[in-house]
C-alpha cells in the first residue's frame, strides 16, 4: 500500500525479541490493522438507528470545518445531562436482583477507577467526563486488569527487530531506512497501571490463537515477501494463514474517478459488502479499525439515495460531518458481523490520534518530539475525542446485539497509548527527499519499529483472556484482520 503523507493511518505492529519467520508476518497484519470492509443491513438500519443512537453526536450534521487539528466546534461538547442519562440506560436487565446490584457496584467502582486513571488525557465537561467513564466501563471487561490505562516507561532492551530483519514494513513507515537520526523513540514500553504487559511471543501467540488453515484450503504456499492489500499470508511449515482486507471506510465504497484516489468517494453507509460478509463466519477472531480517511471528500448514500456530502461543492446537497459517516460506518460494520453468522470474537481497535504541532497538516504542521508525553501533559480533545466516543457508543450497541445473536465484541483501546506518542510518526522520514518538491509531514502513520509494536502485546494478552479452557485438540481458528 502506497500512501501519501496526507493520507491516513494504518498502523502496524511487529513482533518482538528475536525475529522468527513468523514474527514479521503477524506483525505486518497487526500493523496494517486494515479497517474492516463495509457492512450492515439496509432494512434493519432504521430501527437500530432510531432506538439505539445517542442524540449527542448524531445531532451534529452541520457543515464541518477542514480536517485540521481542531475541526470540532463548541457544538461538539453540549452540556446535556438529560441526554447523557438517556444514553446510559442499562444495557440489559438481570432477573437476579442481587447479581445485578453487584454488577452495578463493580461498574461504578471501575468507572471511578477509569476516571482517575484516564481523566488526564480527556478534555471534557463534568457530564461528558462522567459519561465517558461509564461508557468505557460498560464496554470493557469488568473483572480484568485494564491493559490500556498506563504510561510509557523506558526500555533499554528495545527494539526487538529492525528494518533490516523485518521485510514486512511498508515504505512510508520505514523511518530508519529514510534517515531518521534519533533512536530514543524505540526505547519505550507500555506499562499498565495495575498489571504487567508481557512482550509479544510469536510461538506462544500461535499456540494461544490456534491459527491453522481450514481443511478446505489446499496447497498452502510459503510467502516470504510482503504482499499488497487484500491478501492472505499462508505458511506451510506452520500451517496457518492471516487474511487482510483493505477497507478504510468499512462500508461499500466507490471512487468517483476510478483512476484518482484524490477525488471524492461514494460511501454507501448502510450497505454490506457481500464478498466480505460471505467469509466472516469462517473466522474466529476479527480486528476492526478505521479513522482518518473519514476526513476526505465523500458523498454519503443511505437507503439508495444521496443523503449528503463532506467537502463537496454542490449547493443543493446537504453538507454533513465526518461524525455522521463514522457512526454509520461502524454501526454497519458491527451489524454485518452480527448478522453474518459470526460466532467468534470481534475486537474494536480504537482510533489512533495524529500529532501535528504548530499548524495543520497542510500548513506545515510537524511532529518533531523525540520522547513520549506523560498523561499530565496532553488531553484527548476536539475531533479525536468525538471519534473515540462514537466508537465506544457503537461498540456498546454491537455488544447488546451480539448477546442476542451469539457474537462477542471486545474493546482493544489503542487510543490512550497512542495519544502519548507524538514521537512515533515518520514526519519527513517516510520517503527520500525529492529535489524541488515539498511533501506534507506525516504525523498520522507510525514508524516501524515503533510505538505500535505494543499492539502485538495488547492483542496477545487479549487472546490469552479468550482462550482459557479452549480444547486445543479440536479447535480450528483463523485470524481475519480488517
C-alpha positions as CSV (number, residue, x, y, z in Angstrom):
1,X,0.0,0.0,0.0
2,X,1.4,3.3,-1.1
3,X,0.3,6.3,1.0
4,X,0.9,10.0,0.7
5,X,1.8,11.7,3.9
6,X,-1.6,13.4,3.8
7,X,-3.4,10.1,3.7
8,X,-4.5,8.2,6.7
9,X,-3.1,5.7,9.0
10,X,-2.8,2.0,9.0
11,X,-0.7,1.1,11.9
12,X,1.3,-1.9,12.1
13,X,2.9,-3.8,15.0
14,X,5.8,-6.1,14.6
15,X,7.0,-9.0,16.8
16,X,9.5,-8.6,19.5
17,X,12.6,-10.3,20.8
18,X,14.3,-12.5,18.2
19,X,12.6,-12.2,14.9
20,X,11.4,-15.6,13.6
21,X,10.0,-16.2,10.1
22,X,6.6,-15.9,11.7
23,X,7.0,-12.7,13.6
24,X,7.2,-10.3,10.7
25,X,4.1,-11.7,9.2
26,X,2.0,-11.4,12.3
27,X,3.4,-8.0,12.9
28,X,2.5,-6.9,9.5
29,X,-1.1,-7.8,9.9
30,X,-1.5,-6.1,13.2
31,X,0.4,-3.1,11.9
32,X,-1.8,-2.9,8.8
33,X,-4.8,-3.5,11.0
34,X,-6.6,-2.8,7.9
35,X,-10.1,-1.4,8.6
36,X,-12.8,-3.8,8.1
37,X,-14.8,-3.7,4.9
38,X,-18.2,-2.4,4.7
39,X,-21.3,-3.9,6.4
40,X,-24.8,-3.6,7.9
41,X,-28.3,-4.2,6.7
42,X,-30.3,-1.6,5.0
43,X,-33.6,-2.9,6.1
44,X,-32.7,-3.0,9.8
45,X,-30.7,0.2,9.9
46,X,-33.6,2.5,10.5
47,X,-34.9,0.6,13.6
48,X,-31.5,0.3,15.2
49,X,-30.6,3.9,14.5
50,X,-33.8,5.2,15.9
51,X,-33.7,3.1,19.1
52,X,-30.1,3.0,20.0
53,X,-28.4,6.0,18.5
54,X,-27.4,8.5,21.2
55,X,-28.5,12.1,20.4
56,X,-25.2,13.5,21.5
57,X,-23.2,13.1,18.3
58,X,-25.9,12.3,15.7
59,X,-27.2,15.7,16.2
60,X,-24.1,17.2,14.7
61,X,-24.9,17.4,11.0
62,X,-23.9,20.9,10.1
63,X,-21.0,21.6,7.7
64,X,-17.7,20.5,9.2
65,X,-14.6,22.6,9.1
66,X,-11.5,21.4,7.2
67,X,-9.6,18.4,8.7
68,X,-7.1,20.5,10.7
69,X,-6.1,19.5,14.2
70,X,-9.2,21.4,15.6
71,X,-12.2,20.6,13.4
72,X,-14.7,20.4,16.2
73,X,-16.7,23.4,17.2
74,X,-18.3,24.0,20.6
75,X,-21.4,22.2,19.4
76,X,-19.4,19.0,19.9
77,X,-19.4,19.5,23.6
78,X,-23.0,20.1,24.7
79,X,-23.8,20.1,28.4
80,X,-26.9,18.0,28.3
81,X,-27.3,15.9,31.4
82,X,-30.7,14.5,30.3
83,X,-29.3,13.3,27.0
84,X,-26.3,11.7,28.7
85,X,-28.5,10.0,31.3
86,X,-30.7,8.7,28.4
87,X,-27.7,7.2,26.7
88,X,-26.6,5.4,29.8
89,X,-29.7,3.3,30.2
90,X,-28.8,-0.2,31.3
91,X,-27.7,-2.5,28.5
92,X,-29.9,-5.3,29.7
93,X,-32.0,-6.3,32.7
94,X,-31.0,-9.1,35.0
95,X,-33.7,-11.1,36.8
96,X,-31.3,-11.8,39.6
97,X,-31.6,-8.5,41.5
98,X,-28.8,-9.3,43.9
99,X,-26.5,-10.2,41.0
100,X,-27.5,-7.0,39.2
101,X,-26.7,-4.9,42.2
102,X,-23.3,-6.5,42.4
103,X,-22.7,-5.8,38.7
104,X,-23.7,-2.2,39.2
105,X,-21.3,-1.8,42.1
106,X,-18.5,-3.3,40.0
107,X,-19.3,-0.9,37.1
108,X,-19.4,2.1,39.4
109,X,-16.1,1.2,41.0
110,X,-14.5,0.5,37.6
111,X,-15.9,3.7,36.2
112,X,-14.4,5.7,39.1
113,X,-11.1,3.9,38.5
114,X,-11.2,4.7,34.8
115,X,-11.9,8.3,35.6
116,X,-8.9,8.5,37.9
117,X,-6.6,6.8,35.5
118,X,-7.7,8.4,32.3
119,X,-9.1,11.8,33.2
120,X,-5.7,13.5,32.5
121,X,-5.9,12.7,28.8
122,X,-9.6,13.6,28.2
123,X,-10.8,17.2,27.8
124,X,-14.4,17.3,28.7
125,X,-17.1,18.8,30.9
126,X,-18.1,17.1,34.1
127,X,-21.1,15.5,32.5
128,X,-19.1,14.4,29.5
129,X,-16.3,13.0,31.6
130,X,-18.8,11.1,33.7
131,X,-20.4,9.7,30.6
132,X,-17.1,8.7,29.1
133,X,-16.1,6.9,32.2
134,X,-19.3,4.9,32.5
135,X,-19.4,4.2,28.8
136,X,-15.8,2.9,28.8
137,X,-16.6,0.8,31.8
138,X,-19.7,-0.7,30.1
139,X,-17.7,-1.9,27.0
140,X,-14.7,-3.2,28.9
141,X,-14.1,-6.5,30.7
142,X,-15.3,-5.7,34.2
143,X,-13.1,-8.3,36.1
144,X,-9.9,-7.9,34.1
145,X,-7.0,-5.6,34.6
146,X,-7.3,-2.6,32.3
147,X,-4.4,-3.0,29.9
148,X,-5.0,0.3,28.2
149,X,-4.6,2.7,31.2
150,X,-1.0,3.3,31.9
151,X,2.2,5.1,30.9
152,X,5.2,4.6,28.6
153,X,8.3,3.5,30.6
154,X,11.9,3.3,29.5
155,X,13.0,0.1,27.9
156,X,16.7,-0.2,27.3
157,X,16.4,-3.5,25.5
158,X,14.2,-2.4,22.7
159,X,13.6,-2.7,19.8
160,X,13.5,-6.4,19.2
161,X,13.8,-6.3,15.5
162,X,15.0,-3.7,12.9
163,X,14.0,-2.6,9.5
164,X,16.8,-4.9,8.2
165,X,15.4,-8.0,9.9
166,X,11.8,-7.5,9.0
167,X,10.7,-7.3,5.4
168,X,7.1,-6.6,6.1
169,X,7.5,-2.9,6.8
170,X,5.8,-0.6,4.3
171,X,7.9,2.1,2.8
172,X,6.0,5.1,4.3
173,X,6.6,3.6,7.8
174,X,10.3,2.7,7.3
175,X,11.7,5.7,9.2
176,X,15.2,4.2,9.8
177,X,15.6,3.5,6.1
178,X,14.9,7.0,5.2
179,X,17.3,8.6,7.6
180,X,15.6,9.3,10.9
181,X,18.6,10.2,13.1
182,X,17.3,9.6,16.6
183,X,16.7,6.2,18.2
184,X,15.2,7.2,21.6
185,X,11.6,6.7,20.4
186,X,12.4,3.0,20.1
187,X,13.3,2.6,23.8
188,X,9.9,2.7,25.5
189,X,7.4,0.0,26.6
190,X,3.8,0.4,27.6
191,X,3.1,-0.3,31.4
192,X,-0.5,-0.7,32.5
193,X,-1.3,0.9,35.9
194,X,-2.3,-2.3,37.7
195,X,-0.6,-5.2,35.9
196,X,2.2,-6.2,33.6
197,X,2.0,-6.4,29.8
198,X,4.4,-9.2,28.7
199,X,6.3,-8.8,25.5
200,X,4.8,-10.4,22.4
201,X,6.0,-14.0,21.9
202,X,5.2,-15.3,18.4
203,X,5.2,-19.0,19.1
204,X,3.1,-18.7,22.2
205,X,0.8,-16.4,20.2
206,X,0.3,-19.2,17.7
207,X,-0.4,-21.7,20.4
208,X,-2.9,-19.5,22.1
209,X,-4.7,-18.4,19.0
210,X,-4.7,-21.8,17.3
211,X,-4.0,-20.2,14.0
212,X,-4.5,-23.0,11.5
213,X,-5.6,-23.4,7.9
214,X,-9.1,-24.8,7.5
215,X,-9.0,-28.3,5.9
216,X,-10.8,-26.9,2.8
217,X,-7.8,-24.7,2.0
218,X,-5.5,-26.9,-0.1
219,X,-1.8,-26.4,-1.0
220,X,-0.8,-23.5,1.2
221,X,2.3,-21.8,-0.1
222,X,5.1,-20.2,1.8
223,X,5.2,-16.4,1.2
224,X,8.2,-14.7,2.5
225,X,7.8,-11.4,0.7
226,X,5.3,-8.6,1.7
227,X,2.1,-8.5,-0.3
228,X,-0.3,-5.8,-1.3
229,X,-3.7,-5.1,0.3
230,X,-6.5,-7.7,0.4
231,X,-4.1,-10.6,0.7
232,X,-3.8,-13.8,2.7
233,X,-0.4,-15.0,4.1
234,X,-0.1,-18.8,4.1
235,X,2.8,-20.6,5.8
236,X,3.1,-24.3,5.0
237,X,5.6,-25.0,7.8
238,X,3.4,-23.5,10.5
239,X,0.1,-24.4,8.8
240,X,-1.6,-21.1,9.4
241,X,-2.9,-18.1,7.5
242,X,-3.8,-14.5,8.1
243,X,-6.3,-12.7,5.9
244,X,-6.2,-9.0,5.4
245,X,-8.8,-6.7,3.8
246,X,-8.1,-3.1,2.9
247,X,-11.2,-1.0,3.7
248,X,-10.6,2.5,5.0
249,X,-14.3,3.3,5.2
250,X,-15.6,0.0,6.5
251,X,-18.6,0.2,4.1
252,X,-19.3,-0.2,0.4
253,X,-17.2,2.3,-1.4
254,X,-16.9,3.5,-4.9
255,X,-14.5,6.0,-6.4
256,X,-16.0,8.9,-8.4
257,X,-12.9,8.7,-10.5
258,X,-11.5,5.1,-10.8
259,X,-8.0,6.4,-11.6
260,X,-7.7,9.1,-8.9
261,X,-7.9,8.4,-5.2
262,X,-7.7,12.1,-4.5
263,X,-11.2,12.5,-5.9
264,X,-14.3,12.1,-3.6
265,X,-15.6,8.7,-2.8
266,X,-19.2,7.4,-2.7
267,X,-19.9,5.8,0.6
268,X,-23.0,3.5,0.9
269,X,-23.3,3.8,4.6
270,X,-25.9,1.1,5.1
271,X,-24.9,-1.5,2.5
272,X,-22.8,-4.6,3.3
273,X,-20.1,-5.9,1.0
274,X,-21.1,-9.5,0.1
275,X,-17.6,-10.5,-0.7
276,X,-16.6,-9.8,2.9
277,X,-19.8,-10.8,4.7
278,X,-19.8,-14.2,2.9
279,X,-16.5,-15.0,4.5
280,X,-16.7,-13.6,8.0
281,X,-18.4,-16.7,9.5
282,X,-15.4,-18.8,8.8
283,X,-13.1,-17.0,11.2
284,X,-12.8,-16.9,14.9
285,X,-11.1,-13.5,15.5
286,X,-11.6,-10.2,13.8
287,X,-9.8,-6.9,14.5
288,X,-11.7,-3.8,13.2
289,X,-10.3,-0.3,12.8
290,X,-10.8,2.8,10.8
291,X,-10.1,6.5,11.3
292,X,-8.5,9.3,9.3
293,X,-9.9,8.5,5.9
294,X,-13.2,9.9,7.1
295,X,-12.0,13.4,6.7
296,X,-11.6,13.1,2.9
297,X,-14.2,14.5,0.5
298,X,-17.1,12.0,0.3
299,X,-20.7,11.6,-0.8
300,X,-23.0,9.8,1.7
301,X,-25.7,7.4,0.5
302,X,-28.4,5.9,2.7
303,X,-31.3,3.7,1.6
304,X,-30.4,4.1,-2.0
305,X,-30.4,7.9,-2.0
306,X,-27.8,10.6,-1.7
307,X,-28.1,11.8,1.9
308,X,-25.3,14.4,2.0
309,X,-21.6,15.0,1.5
310,X,-18.4,16.1,3.1
311,X,-16.4,18.8,1.3
312,X,-18.5,18.9,-1.9
313,X,-19.2,21.9,-3.9
314,X,-22.8,21.2,-4.9
315,X,-25.1,23.8,-3.3
316,X,-28.2,21.5,-3.4
317,X,-26.5,18.7,-1.4
318,X,-26.8,18.6,2.4
319,X,-23.4,19.2,4.0
320,X,-22.8,16.7,6.8
321,X,-19.9,16.0,9.1
322,X,-17.4,13.1,9.2
323,X,-19.0,12.1,12.5
324,X,-22.2,11.2,10.6
325,X,-20.4,8.8,8.3
326,X,-18.1,7.5,11.0
327,X,-21.0,6.5,13.2
328,X,-23.0,4.9,10.3
329,X,-19.9,3.0,9.1
330,X,-19.1,1.4,12.4
331,X,-22.8,0.6,13.0
332,X,-23.0,-1.0,9.6
333,X,-19.7,-3.0,10.1
334,X,-20.8,-4.3,13.5
335,X,-24.3,-5.2,12.3
336,X,-22.8,-7.1,9.4
337,X,-20.6,-9.1,11.8
338,X,-23.6,-9.9,14.0
339,X,-25.8,-10.9,11.1
340,X,-23.3,-12.9,9.1
341,X,-23.4,-15.8,11.5
342,X,-20.1,-14.9,13.1
343,X,-19.6,-16.6,16.4
344,X,-16.1,-15.6,17.3
345,X,-14.7,-12.5,18.9
346,X,-14.5,-9.2,17.2
347,X,-12.1,-6.6,18.6
348,X,-12.5,-2.9,18.0
349,X,-9.1,-1.3,17.8
350,X,-9.9,2.3,18.6
351,X,-8.7,5.5,16.9
352,X,-5.0,6.4,17.0
353,X,-4.7,10.2,17.1
354,X,-2.3,12.2,14.9
355,X,0.1,14.8,16.3
356,X,0.5,17.8,14.1
357,X,2.2,20.6,16.1
358,X,2.5,24.3,15.1
359,X,0.0,24.1,12.3
360,X,-2.4,21.9,10.4
361,X,-1.1,19.1,8.2
362,X,-1.4,21.2,5.0
363,X,0.1,24.3,6.6
364,X,3.4,22.9,7.6
365,X,2.5,21.1,10.8
366,X,5.1,18.7,12.1
367,X,5.8,16.1,14.8
368,X,9.4,16.6,16.0
369,X,9.2,15.4,19.6
370,X,11.7,12.6,20.4
371,X,10.0,11.2,23.5
372,X,6.5,10.3,24.8
373,X,4.1,12.6,26.7
374,X,3.2,11.9,30.2
375,X,-0.5,11.7,30.9
376,X,-0.4,15.0,32.6
377,X,0.9,16.7,29.5
378,X,-1.8,16.1,27.0
379,X,-5.5,15.6,26.6
380,X,-7.7,13.9,24.1
381,X,-10.0,16.6,22.6
382,X,-11.8,18.0,19.6
383,X,-12.4,15.6,16.8
384,X,-10.2,12.9,18.2
385,X,-12.3,12.7,21.3
386,X,-15.5,12.7,19.3
387,X,-14.4,9.8,17.1
388,X,-13.3,7.9,20.1
389,X,-16.7,8.3,21.8
390,X,-18.5,7.3,18.7
391,X,-16.5,4.1,18.6
392,X,-17.3,3.3,22.2
393,X,-21.0,4.1,21.7
394,X,-21.3,1.9,18.6
395,X,-19.3,-0.9,20.3
396,X,-21.9,-0.8,23.1
397,X,-24.7,-1.2,20.6
398,X,-22.9,-4.1,18.9
399,X,-22.3,-5.8,22.3
400,X,-26.0,-5.6,23.1
401,X,-27.0,-7.1,19.7
402,X,-24.3,-9.7,20.0
403,X,-25.8,-11.0,23.2
404,X,-28.9,-11.9,21.2
405,X,-27.2,-13.2,18.0
406,X,-24.2,-15.0,19.6
407,X,-21.4,-12.6,18.6
408,X,-18.9,-11.2,21.0
409,X,-17.4,-7.8,20.8
410,X,-14.4,-6.6,22.8
411,X,-12.5,-3.4,23.3
412,X,-8.9,-3.0,22.0
413,X,-8.3,0.5,23.2
414,X,-5.2,1.9,21.5
415,X,-6.2,5.5,21.8
416,X,-4.7,6.2,25.3
417,X,-1.3,4.7,24.5
418,X,-1.1,6.3,21.0
419,X,-2.1,9.7,22.3
420,X,1.0,9.8,24.4
421,X,3.4,9.0,21.4
422,X,3.9,12.1,19.3
423,X,7.5,10.9,18.7
424,X,6.4,7.8,16.8
425,X,5.4,9.3,13.5
426,X,7.5,9.4,10.3
427,X,7.4,13.2,9.8
428,X,9.7,13.7,6.8
429,X,11.3,10.3,7.2
430,X,8.7,8.3,5.2
431,X,10.4,8.8,1.8
432,X,13.5,10.1,0.2
433,X,13.8,13.8,-0.3
434,X,12.8,14.9,-3.9
435,X,14.5,18.0,-5.4
436,X,12.2,20.9,-5.9
437,X,9.3,19.1,-4.4
438,X,7.7,19.6,-1.0
439,X,5.7,16.9,0.9
440,X,3.4,17.3,3.9
441,X,4.9,15.9,7.1
442,X,3.4,12.6,8.0
443,X,2.2,12.8,11.6
444,X,-0.6,10.3,11.0
445,X,1.2,7.0,10.2
446,X,3.6,5.3,12.6
447,X,7.3,4.3,12.3
448,X,8.3,0.7,12.4
449,X,9.9,-0.3,14.6
450,X,8.0,2.0,16.9
451,X,5.2,2.5,19.4
452,X,2.6,0.4,17.6
453,X,4.6,-2.7,18.3
454,X,2.8,-2.5,21.6
455,X,-0.4,-3.5,19.7
456,X,1.1,-7.0,19.4
457,X,1.5,-7.1,23.1
458,X,-2.1,-5.9,23.6
459,X,-3.5,-8.4,21.2
460,X,-1.5,-11.3,22.7
461,X,-3.0,-10.6,26.1
462,X,-6.5,-10.2,24.8
463,X,-6.2,-13.6,23.2
464,X,-4.9,-15.2,26.3
465,X,-8.1,-14.0,28.1
466,X,-10.2,-15.5,25.4
467,X,-8.5,-18.9,25.2
468,X,-9.0,-20.0,28.8
469,X,-10.5,-23.5,28.7
470,X,-10.1,-24.0,25.0
471,X,-9.7,-27.6,23.8
472,X,-6.5,-27.3,21.7
473,X,-7.0,-30.7,20.1
474,X,-10.2,-29.8,18.2
475,X,-10.1,-26.0,17.7
476,X,-9.5,-24.6,14.3
477,X,-9.1,-20.9,14.3
478,X,-8.1,-18.2,11.8
479,X,-7.3,-14.6,12.1
480,X,-9.1,-12.2,9.9
481,X,-7.7,-8.7,10.1
482,X,-9.7,-5.9,8.6
